């Protein structure tokens, strides 16, 4: 077996140059405002030495725990293990965050280079028999009964992590598990990097101005800037480019071309094709699950989720799928009728759906997205979400002018509690770039923690891919972009309000984590909230009341499509991970088609994420867990009802309960217990169906 020291030598040899450790910013406390990472000082060559030293330090800390001659206790074993690896944690959070938000070729190569080393380090800890013996002694010993709730939960979670990590396997099985973990880690990284390359590779170049018919001026201006050449316009597969193109472009052939390019990312052959990666991923995940004593990988994952098992997941998805399919068929009939009325013959296709949905909404509700955008200026939407948070919780956000930033385009804010106490720092990074992965997410560059009895405030980041300013206009959001920003802000509030003493109890189950984010979406288009932030970017006038009414009346039109594509992706994710065997001739695309056929999907509505660019599940994080958004929506729809029932969408008592029982405790309490503590009862699916217009 290669040791950490041996791997360090190998990595240095592979790198072909001596690593510079002088002045490495990770090796000392950050001397920055609020102790944020000194982003401008961090260079790619700093990471590897910091990772190596961080792993070596944690190894020594664990050796000290094992060497302690005193009987194992919570403090000298469980707490000591939880607090170990501070340098490794510091460099890993920064590397992970910047790799996603600004991952250069050099950083991506380093990610692959370090992956096996980090996997081995993790396995060395979890498969250390002497360390496990001490953890087990505390877990089974009499002291556990004397621990407070947080300490007891940490002890339970630590012991469980060892068991689920293979501590009870024999030596041969543990060696096999090490191989699987290392390969799986590398495959997940490869999948995500391939997806980014595929997204960046395609460009639709238009050189005939007539082909721009129907497109908004702001989108045309952005495409012109992307082209950087007179008489040409370039459209890409990044959401701010492709989605409005599919909505508004009159040229059906070009819509088809862009639509198919989007659907076939990772399915084009060549070095960035993801089909073989997917097959190997699901094969090795199943092998790992069986090695650990589970029938399939979903059973292994769901054991730690609110859903508990695959049957419960499929049951929820089916309850929502049936009315969603009925609504989607009704929407398809509307779109087909309008399509024929306008003289386009043939069957409605996937590249027609967004285009004719926009037309139907215009005809039926006298509303199109371009009426909304002037009132959804980025800065106004941002200030609106800050206003909502202040109304609910009394907190404030103030711009920090002089502070290191993860990217020059990012903004920084200090968050203070109602009594003026510092809660944390929030970064906002809005726009696409070739080095940023797609989608939107919230993360931390420093998680909330405690040191010497004092709370260490988190450093939180929200990263998005929104419409950039162009043509002399500011960034004007679509309704979906405004909702997405509020969604990620909900995650940020969860991170900012969290107050736990141990890293091991900071997290919550994946199917609970979307509750804080999704509930924030309920406030985005409330008339009272719109009146506060939705002002015309040129005149400053508030959004007209009749436009708000149109928005409300059209609110659930299109939910048949939106719900269907989501359910399809959720079922596809589950279908991959409930497999008990993977045949040698397994075909990823054929399996996906069979999965959708069993569901009786409409051909015009593909799953939101096809297998070869489904990073939520294949890249890790939401593996056998994409259903979590729907599971959490049952919770958030019911939770918002608490505010409705209070007769005040900003009811202080309800907001305080939500903060106390949902946002603050991390994973100290069981997720179901947390929800019942807030609401008084378990939720039902009714409010969700009503919100989506499915009942």
HELIX and SHEET records of a PDB file:
HELIX    1   1 UNK A    4  UNK A   15  1                                  12    
HELIX    2   2 UNK A   25  UNK A   27  5                                   3    
HELIX    3   3 UNK A   33  UNK A   35  5                                   3    
HELIX    4   4 UNK A   39  UNK A   41  5                                   3    
HELIX    5   5 UNK A   44  UNK A   67  1                                  24    
HELIX    6   6 UNK A   74  UNK A   79  3                                   6    
HELIX    7   7 UNK A   80  UNK A   83  1                                   4    
HELIX    8   8 UNK A   86  UNK A  102  1                                  17    
HELIX    9   9 UNK A  105  UNK A  126  1                                  22    
HELIX   10  10 UNK A  129  UNK A  140  1                                  12    
HELIX   11  11 UNK A  142  UNK A  146  5                                   5    
HELIX   12  12 UNK A  149  UNK A  164  1                                  16    
HELIX   13  13 UNK A  171  UNK A  201  1                                  31    
HELIX   14  14 UNK A  209  UNK A  212  5                                   4    
HELIX   15  15 UNK A  217  UNK A  227  1                                  11    
HELIX   16  16 UNK A  239  UNK A  248  1                                  10    
HELIX   17  17 UNK A  252  UNK A  263  1                                  12    
HELIX   18  18 UNK A  275  UNK A  291  1                                  17    
HELIX   19  19 UNK A  297  UNK A  302  1                                   6    
HELIX   20  20 UNK A  310  UNK A  341  1                                  32    
HELIX   21  21 UNK A  350  UNK A  365  1                                  16    
HELIX   22  22 UNK A  369  UNK A  373  1                                   5    
HELIX   23  23 UNK A  378  UNK A  393  1                                  16    
HELIX   24  24 UNK A  479  UNK A  497  1                                  19    
HELIX   25  25 UNK A  503  UNK A  505  5                                   3    
HELIX   26  26 UNK A  510  UNK A  513  1                                   4    
HELIX   27  27 UNK A  515  UNK A  520  1                                   6    
HELIX   28  28 UNK A  521  UNK A  523  5                                   3    
HELIX   29  29 UNK A  527  UNK A  533  1                                   7    
HELIX   30  30 UNK A  545  UNK A  553  1                                   9    
HELIX   31  31 UNK A  559  UNK A  577  1                                  19    
HELIX   32  32 UNK A  588  UNK A  599  1                                  12    
HELIX   33  33 UNK A  611  UNK A  613  5                                   3    
HELIX   34  34 UNK A  615  UNK A  618  1                                   4    
HELIX   35  35 UNK A  628  UNK A  645  1                                  18    
HELIX   36  36 UNK A  652  UNK A  658  1                                   7    
HELIX   37  37 UNK A  659  UNK A  663  3                                   5    
HELIX   38  38 UNK A  671  UNK A  679  1                                   9    
HELIX   39  39 UNK A  686  UNK A  691  1                                   6    
SHEET    1   A 2 UNK A 203  UNK A 206  0                                        
SHEET    2   A 2 UNK A 233  UNK A 236 -1                                        
SHEET    1   B 5 UNK A 396  UNK A 399  0                                        
SHEET    2   B 5 UNK A 411  UNK A 416 -1                                        
SHEET    3   B 5 UNK A 422  UNK A 431 -1                                        
SHEET    4   B 5 UNK A 458  UNK A 466  1                                        
SHEET    5   B 5 UNK A 441  UNK A 446 -1                                        
SHEET    1   C 2 UNK A 449  UNK A 451  0                                        
SHEET    2   C 2 UNK A 454  UNK A 456 -1                                        
END                                                                             
